[in-house]
Each structure stands twice: as structure tokens, then as C-alpha cells.
Amino acid sequence: MHPDSNKTQIKIAVEKIFSVKVASVNTANRQGKRKRTRTGYGKRKNTKRAIVTLAPGSKPIDLFGTPT
């Protein structure tokens, strides 16, 4: 998820890519972890996570391609 994307952009993208109806989108900004390097400390980049709730009656998103 791009850190600058907002809930409306996420909703439109998920509906377009997966052909589903989105009920709501919740987002969380996570701080990157501080990690040791040879020369001292570095930091992993910050990430944004999105939790998408599908509308009732919408088909589930098959992420892993499980056979049905």
C-alpha cells in the first residue's frame, strides 16, 4: 500500500481489481523497525496497512488460488 493513498483510493482500487463491493476500509500506519547495521543503527521504511471489509453478499477474494 502506498503511504499517500487514502481510503477512497483504496476502495476504488480493490473494487476494480477484484470485482467486489467494498463496505468499509480501515487503515493503519506502522512505524518501521529500528535495526542494527555495521555502522550503527538504521531504520526500515514505514508501511501502511489496509483492512477492507466486503459488503454482505459480495464474493470472497481468493488470494491464494485455492481450488474450489
N, CA, C and O atoms as CSV, one atom per row, in Angstrom:
chain,resi,resn,atom,element,x,y,z
A,1,MET,N,N,0.841,-1.154,0.000
A,1,MET,CA,C,0.000,0.000,0.000
A,1,MET,C,C,0.897,1.232,0.000
A,1,MET,O,O,1.811,1.351,0.816
A,2,HIS,N,N,0.630,2.124,-0.905
A,2,HIS,CA,C,1.404,3.363,-0.951
A,2,HIS,C,C,1.016,4.237,0.241
A,2,HIS,O,O,-0.172,4.390,0.524
A,3,PRO,N,N,1.987,4.809,0.942
A,3,PRO,CA,C,1.676,5.590,2.145
A,3,PRO,C,C,0.786,6.811,1.898
A,3,PRO,O,O,0.110,7.272,2.817
A,4,ASP,N,N,0.777,7.336,0.681
A,4,ASP,CA,C,-0.027,8.521,0.392
A,4,ASP,C,C,-1.458,8.198,-0.027
A,4,ASP,O,O,-2.275,9.107,-0.170
A,5,SER,N,N,-1.773,6.923,-0.226
A,5,SER,CA,C,-3.121,6.574,-0.680
A,5,SER,C,C,-4.124,6.734,0.460
A,5,SER,O,O,-3.820,6.460,1.621
A,6,ASN,N,N,-5.326,7.184,0.101
A,6,ASN,CA,C,-6.355,7.378,1.115
A,6,ASN,C,C,-7.413,6.276,1.007
A,6,ASN,O,O,-7.331,5.420,0.125
A,7,LYS,N,N,-8.392,6.297,1.891
A,7,LYS,CA,C,-9.388,5.227,1.952
A,7,LYS,C,C,-10.226,5.149,0.677
A,7,LYS,O,O,-10.572,4.055,0.231
A,8,THR,N,N,-10.550,6.282,0.098
A,8,THR,CA,C,-11.348,6.289,-1.127
A,8,THR,C,C,-10.580,5.658,-2.281
A,8,THR,O,O,-11.146,4.875,-3.044
A,9,GLN,N,N,-9.306,5.987,-2.418
A,9,GLN,CA,C,-8.480,5.401,-3.474
A,9,GLN,C,C,-8.336,3.895,-3.285
A,9,GLN,O,O,-8.379,3.140,-4.257
A,10,ILE,N,N,-8.166,3.454,-2.038
A,10,ILE,CA,C,-8.038,2.028,-1.746
A,10,ILE,C,C,-9.328,1.305,-2.108
A,10,ILE,O,O,-9.292,0.235,-2.717
A,11,LYS,N,N,-10.464,1.882,-1.738
A,11,LYS,CA,C,-11.763,1.270,-2.034
A,11,LYS,C,C,-11.966,1.117,-3.538
A,11,LYS,O,O,-12.372,0.051,-4.001
A,12,ILE,N,N,-11.689,2.166,-4.300
A,12,ILE,CA,C,-11.863,2.124,-5.750
A,12,ILE,C,C,-10.944,1.075,-6.374
A,12,ILE,O,O,-11.365,0.334,-7.263
A,13,ALA,N,N,-9.697,1.008,-5.917
A,13,ALA,CA,C,-8.737,0.049,-6.467
A,13,ALA,C,C,-9.152,-1.391,-6.185
A,13,ALA,O,O,-9.088,-2.236,-7.079
A,14,VAL,N,N,-9.578,-1.684,-4.955
A,14,VAL,CA,C,-9.979,-3.053,-4.600
A,14,VAL,C,C,-11.214,-3.465,-5.392
A,14,VAL,O,O,-11.286,-4.591,-5.882
A,15,GLU,N,N,-12.178,-2.568,-5.520
A,15,GLU,CA,C,-13.392,-2.887,-6.281
A,15,GLU,C,C,-13.075,-3.144,-7.753
A,15,GLU,O,O,-13.678,-4.017,-8.377
A,16,LYS,N,N,-12.139,-2.391,-8.299
A,16,LYS,CA,C,-11.784,-2.552,-9.711
A,16,LYS,C,C,-10.962,-3.820,-9.949
A,16,LYS,O,O,-11.226,-4.555,-10.900
A,17,ILE,N,N,-9.972,-4.083,-9.095
A,17,ILE,CA,C,-9.070,-5.220,-9.303
A,17,ILE,C,C,-9.765,-6.554,-9.036
A,17,ILE,O,O,-9.615,-7.496,-9.814
A,18,PHE,N,N,-10.525,-6.640,-7.941
A,18,PHE,CA,C,-11.105,-7.919,-7.525
A,18,PHE,C,C,-12.581,-8.075,-7.887
A,18,PHE,O,O,-13.160,-9.128,-7.618
A,19,SER,N,N,-13.202,-7.074,-8.479
A,19,SER,CA,C,-14.619,-7.107,-8.870
A,19,SER,C,C,-15.525,-7.467,-7.700
A,19,SER,O,O,-16.354,-8.371,-7.800
A,20,VAL,N,N,-15.361,-6.756,-6.595
A,20,VAL,CA,C,-16.178,-6.962,-5.401
A,20,VAL,C,C,-16.740,-5.618,-4.954
A,20,VAL,O,O,-16.324,-4.568,-5.444
A,21,LYS,N,N,-17.682,-5.658,-4.027
A,21,LYS,CA,C,-18.262,-4.443,-3.451
A,21,LYS,C,C,-17.675,-4.261,-2.056
A,21,LYS,O,O,-17.784,-5.159,-1.221
A,22,VAL,N,N,-17.055,-3.115,-1.793
A,22,VAL,CA,C,-16.403,-2.838,-0.513
A,22,VAL,C,C,-17.359,-2.063,0.388
A,22,VAL,O,O,-17.944,-1.063,-0.026
A,23,ALA,N,N,-17.510,-2.540,1.631
A,23,ALA,CA,C,-18.362,-1.857,2.605
A,23,ALA,C,C,-17.583,-0.766,3.334
A,23,ALA,O,O,-18.073,0.354,3.476
A,24,SER,N,N,-16.358,-1.087,3.802
A,24,SER,CA,C,-15.570,-0.094,4.528
A,24,SER,C,C,-14.088,-0.404,4.407
A,24,SER,O,O,-13.691,-1.522,4.080
A,25,VAL,N,N,-13.278,0.617,4.681
A,25,VAL,CA,C,-11.820,0.486,4.654
A,25,VAL,C,C,-11.267,1.119,5.919
A,25,VAL,O,O,-11.580,2.268,6.231
A,26,ASN,N,N,-10.450,0.379,6.642
A,26,ASN,CA,C,-9.731,0.910,7.800
A,26,ASN,C,C,-8.244,0.872,7.480
A,26,ASN,O,O,-7.764,-0.091,6.882
A,27,THR,N,N,-7.510,1.911,7.871
A,27,THR,CA,C,-6.084,1.966,7.578
A,27,THR,C,C,-5.279,2.126,8.857
A,27,THR,O,O,-5.769,2.637,9.864
A,28,ALA,N,N,-4.029,1.677,8.791
A,28,ALA,CA,C,-3.112,1.811,9.920
A,28,ALA,C,C,-1.728,2.122,9.377
A,28,ALA,O,O,-1.246,1.445,8.468
A,29,ASN,N,N,-1.091,3.138,9.928
A,29,ASN,CA,C,0.285,3.467,9.580
A,29,ASN,C,C,1.202,2.829,10.609
A,29,ASN,O,O,1.068,3.070,11.809
A,30,ARG,N,N,2.146,2.005,10.128
A,30,ARG,CA,C,3.058,1.316,11.036
A,30,ARG,C,C,4.455,1.903,10.907
A,30,ARG,O,O,4.947,2.138,9.804
A,31,GLN,N,N,5.075,2.132,12.037
A,31,GLN,CA,C,6.436,2.647,12.050
A,31,GLN,C,C,7.404,1.538,11.657
A,31,GLN,O,O,7.222,0.379,12.030
A,32,GLY,N,N,8.445,1.911,10.894
A,32,GLY,CA,C,9.473,0.949,10.535
A,32,GLY,C,C,10.327,0.602,11.745
A,32,GLY,O,O,10.568,1.438,12.616
A,33,LYS,N,N,10.784,-0.659,11.783
A,33,LYS,CA,C,11.585,-1.096,12.926
A,33,LYS,C,C,12.998,-0.518,12.857
A,33,LYS,O,O,13.537,-0.293,11.773
A,34,ARG,N,N,13.577,-0.287,14.007
A,34,ARG,CA,C,14.968,0.161,14.111
A,34,ARG,C,C,15.849,-1.086,14.097
A,34,ARG,O,O,15.645,-1.994,14.902
A,35,LYS,N,N,16.814,-1.137,13.200
A,35,LYS,CA,C,17.663,-2.315,13.055
A,35,LYS,C,C,19.130,-1.927,13.142
A,35,LYS,O,O,19.533,-0.845,12.716
A,36,ARG,N,N,19.921,-2.839,13.706
A,36,ARG,CA,C,21.361,-2.595,13.790
A,36,ARG,C,C,22.020,-2.890,12.458
A,36,ARG,O,O,21.661,-3.842,11.765
A,37,THR,N,N,22.995,-2.051,12.110
A,37,THR,CA,C,23.800,-2.277,10.913
A,37,THR,C,C,25.262,-2.284,11.335
A,37,THR,O,O,25.571,-2.145,12.519
A,38,ARG,N,N,26.144,-2.441,10.389
A,38,ARG,CA,C,27.579,-2.431,10.715
A,38,ARG,C,C,28.021,-1.109,11.323
A,38,ARG,O,O,28.860,-1.068,12.224
A,39,THR,N,N,27.449,-0.049,10.820
A,39,THR,CA,C,27.925,1.272,11.218
A,39,THR,C,C,27.082,1.923,12.299
A,39,THR,O,O,27.320,3.082,12.639
A,40,GLY,N,N,26.119,1.226,12.839
A,40,GLY,CA,C,25.275,1.819,13.875
A,40,GLY,C,C,23.858,1.303,13.749
A,40,GLY,O,O,23.628,0.094,13.756
A,41,TYR,N,N,22.912,2.212,13.635
A,41,TYR,CA,C,21.510,1.831,13.526
A,41,TYR,C,C,20.908,2.389,12.251
A,41,TYR,O,O,21.218,3.503,11.829
A,42,GLY,N,N,20.059,1.606,11.660
A,42,GLY,CA,C,19.289,2.046,10.505
A,42,GLY,C,C,17.822,1.842,10.823
A,42,GLY,O,O,17.475,1.419,11.926
A,43,LYS,N,N,16.968,2.136,9.873
A,43,LYS,CA,C,15.534,2.015,10.104
A,43,LYS,C,C,14.871,1.492,8.849
A,43,LYS,O,O,15.153,1.951,7.743
A,44,ARG,N,N,13.987,0.528,9.032
A,44,ARG,CA,C,13.182,0.061,7.911
A,44,ARG,C,C,12.135,1.119,7.592
A,44,ARG,O,O,11.805,1.949,8.440
A,45,LYS,N,N,11.618,1.088,6.375
A,45,LYS,CA,C,10.660,2.120,5.985
A,45,LYS,C,C,9.309,1.904,6.660
A,45,LYS,O,O,8.941,0.782,7.010
A,46,ASN,N,N,8.583,3.000,6.833
A,46,ASN,CA,C,7.240,2.940,7.391
A,46,ASN,C,C,6.301,2.313,6.367
A,46,ASN,O,O,6.505,2.458,5.161
A,47,THR,N,N,5.274,1.618,6.845
A,47,THR,CA,C,4.323,0.975,5.949
A,47,THR,C,C,2.901,1.370,6.313
A,47,THR,O,O,2.618,1.786,7.437
A,48,LYS,N,N,2.027,1.233,5.350
A,48,LYS,CA,C,0.609,1.483,5.571
A,48,LYS,C,C,-0.128,0.180,5.304
A,48,LYS,O,O,0.139,-0.499,4.313
A,49,ARG,N,N,-1.046,-0.163,6.182
A,49,ARG,CA,C,-1.847,-1.374,6.030
A,49,ARG,C,C,-3.303,-0.977,5.877
A,49,ARG,O,O,-3.750,0.022,6.441
A,50,ALA,N,N,-4.035,-1.764,5.112
A,50,ALA,CA,C,-5.460,-1.501,4.925
A,50,ALA,C,C,-6.250,-2.762,5.235
A,50,ALA,O,O,-5.908,-3.848,4.768
A,51,ILE,N,N,-7.303,-2.616,6.023
A,51,ILE,CA,C,-8.230,-3.706,6.314
A,51,ILE,C,C,-9.513,-3.372,5.571
A,51,ILE,O,O,-10.177,-2.378,5.866
A,52,VAL,N,N,-9.854,-4.220,4.598
A,52,VAL,CA,C,-11.011,-3.975,3.741
A,52,VAL,C,C,-12.136,-4.914,4.151
A,52,VAL,O,O,-11.945,-6.129,4.203
A,53,THR,N,N,-13.316,-4.355,4.445
A,53,THR,CA,C,-14.499,-5.143,4.770
A,53,THR,C,C,-15.400,-5.166,3.545
A,53,THR,O,O,-15.775,-4.119,3.017
A,54,LEU,N,N,-15.745,-6.379,3.095
A,54,LEU,CA,C,-16.594,-6.515,1.921
A,54,LEU,C,C,-18.057,-6.405,2.304
A,54,LEU,O,O,-18.443,-6.717,3.430
A,55,ALA,N,N,-18.865,-5.958,1.353
A,55,ALA,CA,C,-20.301,-5.815,1.579
A,55,ALA,C,C,-20.945,-7.195,1.685
A,55,ALA,O,O,-20.452,-8.152,1.088
A,56,PRO,N,N,-22.043,-7.309,2.440
A,56,PRO,CA,C,-22.744,-8.597,2.516
A,56,PRO,C,C,-23.209,-9.025,1.125
A,56,PRO,O,O,-23.696,-8.209,0.341
A,57,GLY,N,N,-23.052,-10.317,0.832
A,57,GLY,CA,C,-23.443,-10.832,-0.475
A,57,GLY,C,C,-22.355,-10.726,-1.524
A,57,GLY,O,O,-22.524,-11.218,-2.640
A,58,SER,N,N,-21.246,-10.096,-1.190
A,58,SER,CA,C,-20.136,-9.985,-2.126
A,58,SER,C,C,-19.324,-11.271,-2.089
A,58,SER,O,O,-19.188,-11.895,-1.037
A,59,LYS,N,N,-18.780,-11.669,-3.243
A,59,LYS,CA,C,-17.988,-12.900,-3.268
A,59,LYS,C,C,-16.664,-12.680,-2.538
A,59,LYS,O,O,-16.123,-11.575,-2.562
A,60,PRO,N,N,-16.134,-13.726,-1.885
A,60,PRO,CA,C,-14.853,-13.570,-1.181
A,60,PRO,C,C,-13.693,-13.434,-2.171
A,60,PRO,O,O,-13.767,-13.924,-3.298
A,61,ILE,N,N,-12.637,-12.773,-1.741
A,61,ILE,CA,C,-11.443,-12.605,-2.570
A,61,ILE,C,C,-10.563,-13.829,-2.382
A,61,ILE,O,O,-10.198,-14.172,-1.258
A,62,ASP,N,N,-10.221,-14.495,-3.495
A,62,ASP,CA,C,-9.390,-15.700,-3.447
A,62,ASP,C,C,-7.931,-15.289,-3.662
A,62,ASP,O,O,-7.463,-15.204,-4.797
A,63,LEU,N,N,-7.218,-15.034,-2.559
A,63,LEU,CA,C,-5.839,-14.555,-2.657
A,63,LEU,C,C,-4.846,-15.644,-3.031
A,63,LEU,O,O,-3.890,-15.385,-3.762
A,64,PHE,N,N,-5.059,-16.854,-2.540
A,64,PHE,CA,C,-4.064,-17.902,-2.691
A,64,PHE,C,C,-4.389,-18.883,-3.802
A,64,PHE,O,O,-3.643,-19.843,-3.996
A,65,GLY,N,N,-5.466,-18.681,-4.534
A,65,GLY,CA,C,-5.792,-19.543,-5.662
A,65,GLY,C,C,-6.151,-20.953,-5.255
A,65,GLY,O,O,-5.782,-21.908,-5.938
A,66,THR,N,N,-6.865,-21.100,-4.152
A,66,THR,CA,C,-7.235,-22.435,-3.693
A,66,THR,C,C,-8.273,-23.039,-4.623
A,66,THR,O,O,-9.185,-22.341,-5.065
A,67,PRO,N,N,-8.148,-24.334,-4.930
A,67,PRO,CA,C,-9.139,-24.974,-5.804
A,67,PRO,C,C,-10.491,-25.081,-5.107
A,67,PRO,O,O,-10.562,-25.323,-3.902
A,68,THR,N,N,-11.553,-24.899,-5.873
A,68,THR,CA,C,-12.891,-24.970,-5.280
A,68,THR,C,C,-13.626,-26.202,-5.727
A,68,THR,O,O,-14.768,-26.420,-5.323
